[in-house]
C-alpha cells in the first residue's frame, strides 16, 4: 500500500481539515510540512497552494477534493452523509465556511494578528477592526446553526464540522473573537465538545513559528 502524504504546513486550517479527515477514516498519513510555492507543492497544485496530496500515482490539490478522495477511497464511516439532502446540506456548509467565513475570519482577522505586515510587526489594528462587525455576525449565524443538534448538519459529526473546527480553534485564541465566541453559548459548547474529539485533539498543530504556545501573548 503506497504512503499517503498530506503536503503543507500543519498550521493551515485547510491542511488540518485533511488530517482530521484521515483520522476520522482511520487512514494513516504522513505530513510533509512545507510552505506554499515550494517544489513539493508546486508539483501538485497549479497555483502553489496548500494542502496537496500524494498517494502512489494519485496527486490531488484543494482540501475539498482531498477529503472527497479520502472519504471514498477508504473504508470507514462516511465523512459526509450519503443521503442526497443531508449530503447537499453538508456541502452547502462547507461552501459557506470556505467562501464567506474563511476570508473574514482567517485571511483578514487572524492574518492581521499573525501576519500583519506592519512596520513594527505588531497586529494590524485597521484590518482587525474592519473584520470585527462581519465576524460577529458570522459567529451569530454559526451559533444559531449548531444550537439544535450540536452539529452543522443532522445529528452526527461530518466534514462540515471538520471544515469549521480549525477556524474556531484560532478564533478561540484571539482576544476579540475569543470574547465573541465565549458569548455565543451554543457555538462555544459545540467548540468545547468537538475540540476534544480524538480526530481533532490528536491533529492540533504546533504554534506558528516564533510563538511558544497557542495562548495569545500580544
N, C-alpha and C positions, 0 to 999 in steps of 0.2 A: 504494500500500500504506500503510495507516494506521500511525502510530508506535505501537509497543508500549511502554507505560510500566510500570515497576515502582515502586510508590509506598511509601516507608517509609525509615527510617534504615538506611544500609548496615551499621551495626554489629549490627543484629538478625540472629541466626542464621537466622531463617526468611526474612528478606529476602535474605540471602546465598544460601540454598538456591535461590531462584527465579532469581537471577542466574547461579548455576552451571548451572542447567537451560537457560537461554537460551544460555549459552556452549557447552554440550555439543551443542546442536542447531544451533549456528551462527546463532542468531536475534539480530538487532540489537535492543537495548532501551535505553531512556532511563531512568535512575534519577531519581526525584523524591524527594530526601532530606528527608522531613518526619517530624515526630513523630506518634505515635498521637494520635487525637482532634483532629486538625487538619481543616479543611474538606475538603482533598483526600482524606483517608482516610475521614472520616465520610460522604462522598458515595457510597462504595462498600461499606464494612464496617458492618453494622448496630450493631456494638459498638465501632467506632472503633479496631480493632487493625490492625497491620501484619503482612505486606505486603498491598497491594491491587494489582490490575492493571487497566489501561485499554488497550484495543486497538480503536480505532474505536468501534463500538457495543457492544463486549463489555466488561463490567466484571465482575471476579471478586475475591473475597477468600479468605483462607486459603491457605497455601503449598501444601498438597496439591492443592487444586483448580486453583491457578495452574499448578503443574507438570504436572498432567494435561492442561490445555489446551495448554501449550507442547509437550508430548510428542506430542499427537495432531493439533494444528492445523498442524504444520510438518514438512517433510521432515527427514531426518537420522536418525542412529542412535537406536533407542528408548531411553528413559530407564529403562524397566522391562521385564523380559523378557516377551515375548508368549506364551511357554509358560505355561499356566494354573498349573502347580505352582510354577515358579520366579517367576512374576509374583506369586502369592499370598505366597510367601516374602519377596519384596521389600516388599510391603505390610505383612506381619507385622512386619518390622524397622522400617519407618517408624513404625508404630503403637507398637512397644515404645520406640523412642527418644523419640517425642513424648509418650507418656503416663507413662513411668517415668523415663527418664534426664534429659530436659529439666527436669522440675520440681525435681529434686535438683541437677543439675549447673549449670543456668543460673539458674533462678528463685531457688533458695536459695543455693547456694555462690558462684557468680560474682556474683550480685546483692549478696551480703553484702560482697564485695570492692569492687565498683564503685559500688553504690548503697546504702550501708549504713544511711542514715537515723539514724546515731548523732549525739549532740550535738556531738562534735568532728570528725565527718566521717571518722573512721578506720574500717577494716574492722570489721564486726560479728562479733566473735570467737565469740559464743554461737551465732549462726546457722552460722558456718563450722564450728565444732567439731561441731555437730549433724549436719552433712552428710557428715562425713568417712567414717564407717563405711559408710553406704549407697553413697557414691560409690566407695569402694574395692571394694565388692562388684560394682558395676556395671562398673567397669573390668575386673575379673576375668572377667565374663561376656563382655564385648566382646573381650577378649584371646583367649579360647577360640574365639569365633565367627569371627574372621578368621585364626586360626592355620593352617587347612588350605589355603586358596586365596589369601589376601590380599585377599579381598572379603567383604562380608557375605552376598552371595548369588552362588552359582555362581562363574564364573571371569572375570567382566567387571565393570567399573565400572557402577553403576546409581544410580538415585535414592536407594536405601537408603544408599549410601555418601555421596552428595552431602548427604543429610539429616544425617548424623553428623559430617562433617568440620568444619563451623564450630564445633560444640561442642568437638571435640578441639583445635581451634586455640586456643580460650580456655583449656581445661584445661591445655594445654602451657605457657601463660604464667603460670599461678598457682603459688605456691610449693608448696603441699601436693599439689595434683593433678598438678603437673608432676613431682614426685618419684614419685608413684604411676605415672604414665604411663611414666616412664623405666625402671621395674622390670618393666613388662608388655612383654616383648620382642616378641611378635607384634604387639601393638597399636601399639607405638612404631614398628616397621618399617612397618606399614600407614600410619600417620600421615605418617611422613617421606617415603614414596613418593608418597602422594596429594597432599600439600600442594604438591608440585612440578608436579602435573598442570596443564596450561595453563588449563583452565576455572576452576580454583581459585586458582592463583597470580595470575591476571590480575584476579580479582574480590575479592582480600583488601581488606577495608575499612580506612579510616584509623582511627587510635586513637580511643577515646571522647573527646568534648570535654573539654578540661582536661588531657589526657595528651599527652606529647610523642612517645611511642612505645608499641609493644606490650610492650616489656620491662617486667617488673614492677619498680616503683620504690618499693613500700611505701606 
